[in-house]
Amino acid sequence: MQLTDKHREYWSRNLRLTAILLGIWFVVTFVVIYFARELNEIVILGFPFAFYMGAQGALIIYVLVIWYYARRMNQLDQEYGVHEGED
């Protein structure tokens, strides 16, 4: 099957979105833990920042990443005419 320019553009935007969101996931998961000692000097609501990110912050960010991906992909699907029909 030959891909049209529209298909290539859709796939390119999909990959770019995925790469950006995976970058955010990587930073939240690994970079915060790597710099935990330095980040513990920041206090939020009486808790060190690294503890807060490990206990609640990372989970909130993961849910926001999933929500944004689903929302944005639905918009892209609508824009390129590949959305699922609502029967």
C-alpha positions in Angstrom: 0.0 0.0 0.0 1.3 3.4 -1.0 1.3 6.1 1.7 0.0 9.5 0.7 1.5 12.7 1.9 -1.4 13.0 4.3 -0.6 9.6 5.8 3.0 10.5 6.3 2.1 13.9 7.9 -0.3 12.1 10.3 2.3 9.5 11.2 5.0 12.2 11.7 2.8 14.2 14.0 1.9 11.0 15.9 5.5 10.1 16.4 6.5 13.7 17.5 3.7 13.7 20.1 4.7 10.3 21.3 8.4 11.3 21.6 7.6 14.5 23.5 5.3 12.6 26.0 7.9 9.8 26.4 10.5 12.5 27.2 8.2 13.9 29.9 7.7 10.4 31.3 11.5 9.8 31.3 12.2 13.1 33.2 9.5 12.4 35.8 10.5 8.8 36.3 14.3 8.8 36.1 15.7 12.4 36.3 13.8 13.3 39.5 15.1 10.2 41.2 18.6 10.8 40.0 18.6 14.3 41.5 16.6 13.3 44.6 19.2 14.6 47.1 19.4 18.0 45.5 15.6 18.2 45.0 14.9 17.4 48.6 16.0 20.9 49.5 12.8 22.1 47.8 9.8 21.8 50.2 6.2 21.6 49.1 3.5 21.5 51.7 6.0 20.4 54.3 7.3 17.5 52.3 10.6 17.3 50.3 10.1 17.6 46.6 11.5 14.2 45.7 9.2 12.5 48.3 6.3 14.4 46.9 7.1 13.4 43.4 7.5 9.8 44.4 4.3 9.6 46.4 1.9 11.7 44.4 3.4 14.0 41.8 4.6 11.4 39.4 1.3 9.6 39.4 -0.6 12.8 38.7 1.8 13.6 35.8 1.3 10.1 34.4 -2.4 10.5 34.4 -2.1 13.9 32.7 0.2 12.5 30.0 -2.3 9.7 29.3 -5.2 12.1 29.2 -3.4 14.6 27.0 -2.3 11.8 24.6 -5.8 10.4 24.2 -7.3 13.9 23.7 -4.7 15.0 21.2 -4.8 11.8 19.2 -8.6 12.1 19.0 -8.1 15.6 17.6 -5.5 14.4 15.1 -7.8 11.5 14.1 -10.6 14.0 13.4 -8.4 16.3 11.5 -7.0 13.6 9.2 -10.3 11.7 8.8 -9.2 8.5 10.5 -11.4 8.7 13.6 -13.7 5.9 14.7 -17.3 6.5 14.0 -19.8 6.9 16.8 -22.5 4.4 15.9 
